[in-house]
Amino acid sequence: MSQTDILVSFQGVQKTYDGENLVVKDLNLDIRRGEFLTLLGPSGSGKTTSLMMLAGFETPTRGDIVLEGRSLAKLPPHKRDIGMVFQNYALFPHMSVEENVGFPLSVRGLSRAEQRERVAKALDMVRLDGMAQRHPAQLSGGQQQRVALARALVFEPKLVLMDEPLGALDKQLREHMQIEIKHIHESLGVTVVYVTHDQSEALTMSDRIAVFNDGMIQQIDAPEAVYESPQNSFVAHFIGESNALHGRIERIEGQDCAVRLEDGAEVRARAVNVAGAGSRTSLSFRPEKVHLAPASELYPNALPAQVRETIYHGDHVRIRLAVAGNEEFMVKMRFRADRPIPRAGERLEISFAIADCLALDPLDKPVRALAEAS
């Protein structure tokens, strides 16, 4: 990737509010032109602070942020030519939709005729044509968010920042707006930096995801890579759903390793983030990658399990198992009318491929609790 492909560069950026605790720790991040980059992480991980420093509402304690080769250190927010969309919309209640969307243009001194033309184009893009004279109080939450989006795009910025923009919407509308924003991004080619703590939202919308925790990027990659190939236990358990089993490395075998679990069983896993023989490790399994069947050529690892409960979800069944000391081990099984659903108390075997069992750093913190609290 050449320098001309990079729109924004965080260079050794740190941020502290009290002079002691770093909210953002030595952030180095290049944002590519035209990409949809999501900053994902729990509350307090540094993602929103990073966005606010880029917007100009917070100042880095150390380091620099460069936009198109120009330092933003002394450039106030209104001169950065960056569009912003917030969770609370931040619309002017006394202004009409047309006036709200046109506000950035009037500030920039465009003629009335050009303002009207651009506003009409922006409202058409977010499918709000015909509502120009309404006021925010006359609109639904989804419509207000569309107005905020149109206002952020109307002056054709190179960069748009979005801070939890869909957080106030209900689930169905939120999912609909995710696709709308994705389509608008694709059609305009504008660079978007999007902050959320919602993993499914990040997976749905992004070209790349930067997973934040404890003020640092834990992994930055395409959604598929972050989900399928997490680089540490935090990422594995924060993105989507994952089961954990704990043990020690018996031996390293090329890209794989043998792991002795706490109950004495041995399994083979993909060695992703391990310290070597004798070290502790946490194994990560996606629920959909585990099979309710004995070992086979494709799935050579097998462990005994006992069914704790089954939960019907229409197209699939979630089965909670007790496996190697983990009483919350989840498996997803596609529902088929001709296949019996295991019953609580039933004993069976689970099996899985070596490639679907990731040996990672020891999982000491309850990552799922962090995700749910964020």
N, C-alpha and C positions, 0 to 999 in steps of 0.2 A: 504493500500500500504506500503510495507516494504522499508527500506532504500536501499536495493539492487536493487529495481525497479527504483530508482531515479538516473539519469545520471548527471544532472546539478541542482544546487540549488543556487538561488539568495537569499542572506540573508541580509535584511535591506539595500539594495543598494540604494544610492542616487547619483545624478550627477548634478553638477552646473558648468557652464563655467565662470560666473562672480562673484561667491561668494555670490550672493543674490537670484537669481531665480533658483529654482530646476527644471531641465528638467525631471528628474526621481525622484520620491518621495517615499522613503521607500519601494522599490520593494522586495517582498517575493514571490518567484516562484520556484516550483519544476517541472523539465522537466523529463518525464518518458522515460526509455529506449525504443527505437524502435518506438516512437510516431512521428506523424507529427503535430507539434504545430505551429500555425500561430499567429504572433503578428500583430494585425489589428488596425488601427486607422488613424485619419487625420494627416496632416503634423503638426509637432511640438508636437505630443502627447507623445513622448518618446520611441516609438517602435524601431526606427532605432538606437538610442543611446544605448538602452539596448542590441541590437544585437552586436553593435560595442564594447561594454564593454566585452561581452562574447568572441568575436574574439580576443580581446587584443589591438584593435586600439584606444580605449578610456579607461581611468582609472577611477574607481569609486571614488567619493569624500568621501563617507562613505560606510561601509558594505563590504561584501565579496561575491565572486562568487566561488563556489566549483564544481569541475569536478571529479566524481568518488572518492569523499572524500578528494580530494586534492585542496587546495586553489590555485587559479590562480593569486593571487596578484602580485607575483614576476616572473611569467612565461611569457616570450615574445611570441608574436603571432606564430612565426615559430616553437615553441616547444610545442604548445598546441595540435598538431595533429588533427586540425579541417579543414575540407574542406569548401571552400567559393565559392559562385557563385554570381556575381554582375550583375546589369542591363546592364552595358556597356561592359560585357564579359571579359574585361581586358586580351585579348589574345596578344601574342607577334607577331606583323605583319611579322617579318622577319623569323619566325619559321614555319615549316610545321605543319599540324594537329598532326602528330605523335610526333613531338618534343614538341609541346605545351602540349599535354596530358601527355607526359612522363617527363615533367620538374620536378614535385614534386618527382618523383622516382629518377631522377639523383641527385637531391639535397640530397636525403636520401642515396645515394651511392649504389643503387642496380646495379647488373651486367647488361650489355647490353642485354643478353639473357632474363633475368627476366623482364627487362623493356619492351622489345618487346612483350613478352607474355601477360603482364598485360595491355599494351596499346591496343593490338588487342582485348582483352576481353572487355575492357571499350568501345572501339569504336563499337563493335558489340552490346553491351548493349544499346547504344543510336542510333543504326541503322545508323552508319557512316562508316561501313567497306567498303573498296574500295576508301576512300577519304583521306587516311593517308598522302599522299604526297602533297596534296593541301595546299595552304596558306589561311589565313583568308579572304583576299580580294577576293578570288575565291568562297567564300561561301555565301549563303543567311543568313539573320538575324537568322532564325530558326536553321540553321546548325551551325552557330557560337555559339549559345546558347547551342546546344548539345555538342559541343567541350568543352565549359566551364564546363558543367555538368560532362562530362567524366573526365576532369582534376581534379575536386573536389572529384570524387569517386575512382580514379585509385589507390590511396594508401590505400584504405579501411579504412577510418576514422570511428570512432564511432559516430561522430557528423558532420553534414553538415549544414552550415548556408547559407541562400539564401536571398539576399536583393533586392526586387523588380525585380527578374530575368527576368520576362516576360514583363516588362513595355515598352520596345521598339518595341514590336511585334504588328502586326495588329490583329484585333479581332479574326478572324478565326484561325490564327496560334497560337495565345495566348491560345485559348480554347483547341486546339489540344495538345499543350505542357503541359497544366495543367494535362490532362489525362496521358500523357507520364510520367511526373514526379511522378504522383501518383502511376502508375504501377511499376516504378523503385523502389520507396520507399517500396512498398509492397513486391517486390521480394527480395530485399536486407536486409530489416529489419533494416536499418540504421536510427538513430535518425535525424530528420530534424527540424530546426527552421527557419521559413519562414516569411519574413516581406512583407506586402502589405497594400495598402489602398483600394484595390478592394474587396468589400464585397462578390460578387458572386464567386470570385476566392477562397476566404477563405472558403466559404460554400462548394465548390466543392472538395477541396483538403484535408481538415484538419481532424485529429482525434479530436483535441481540438482547440478552438479559444480563445486567450486572447485579449479582446477588450480594447485598451488603449485610454485614454483621459486625458489631463492635467497632464501628468506625472504619472498616476496611472492606474492600471488594474481595469476597471469598472465591468467586469465579465469574468470568464474563465470557459468554458464548451464545451460540444460537439456541433457541428453545429446546430443540430436539437433543442437543448435546448436553445441556444443563440437566434435562430430565433423565436421559439414558446413561450419561457418563458423568455423574457428579464427582467432583474432585476431593470432597471431604464429607464428613458425616453431617455437618450443618446443612450443606446444600442438599444432600440426599434426603434429609428428613424435613427440610423446609419447603422444598419444591414437591408438590404432589403428596402422595402417601407412600410411606416406606415402613417395612418391618425391620427390627434390629435384633440380632443375636450377638452375644458377647463371648469372646474366647481369646486364645493365644495362638500366635503363629508357630506352627511346628517346623515348617521348612518352606523355603521359596523354590519354586519350580518354574523358572523362566518368567513368563508373565502371570503365572498362577501361583497359588500357595495352598498349603494344607493348614487347616485351622482346627484346633481342639476346642470344642465348645465347653461351657461350664458344666454340662452334665456328662462330659466324657466322650461324646460323639465326635467323629472327625468328618469334616466336609472339605471339599476343594473349592476355592474361590478365585476371582480375578484380583490380583494384587494391585490396588490402585494407589493407596496412601498408607503404607505400612513401614515400620521401622526395622524389621528384620526378625529372624528367628528368636522366639522367646518373648517378643513384645506383645502387648495387649492390642486387640483390634475389635472393632464393631463391624459385623456383617450387615449389609443393607440389601433388602429384597423388595421389589415392587409387588403388590398384591396380585396383579394380573399375570406375573411371571412365574407364579407358584402353581403346581399341578397337584390335584388330589389323586395320586396314582403312585404305584411302586416305582423304583428306579428303572431306568431304561437307557438305551444307548444315547438318546438325545438329552435325557435328564438323569445323569448318573448319580447326583446327590439325592439321598433319601433320609428322612427323619420321621420318627413316630410322632403322632399328634392325637389330641383328643378334642372333639368339637365342644365348644362352650355355648355357642348360639348361632343361629342363622337369621339373616335379615333379607327379606325379599325386596328388590328394587326394580321390578319390571323386567328389564332386559338382562339383568344379572342378579346374582345372589351374593351377598357378603357373608362370609363364614368366619367367625371368630374362633381361633384355635388356641390350645395350650401347646407350645412347642419349645422344647429345650429351656424351660424356665420362664419363657415369655407367655403370659396368659392373655395377651392382647394381639396375638399374631393374626393378621387379616389376610384372607384369600378372596379374590373375586372370581366367581365362576359364571360363565354365560348361562342364562336360563334356557333350558330346553324341556319341553313338556314330557319327552320320553326318557329324561334322565332324572333319577331320584335325587332329592336334596338331602344331604347328610343331616342327621338328627343330633340334638344336644346329647352328650354323653358317649357318642359313637367314637370308637378308636379307628384310626386309619393311618396311612402313610402319605406324606407330601414329598414331592420330588421337584428338582429344579436344575437348570443347566449351570455349568461353571461360570459362563459369561454373565449370567443373570444374578450372581451372588458376588457382591462387591466387598472386598476387604478394605476398610477405611480406618481412619484414626479413631481412637476410643471415644465413644459417645458418652460424655459425662453430664451434659446439660439436657433437660427435656425440651428438645427443639420444637416438638408439636405444641407444647404449652406456650412457647414464645410466639409461634405462628397464630394461635388462637387469640392471644392477648393483644396482638398488634392491630 
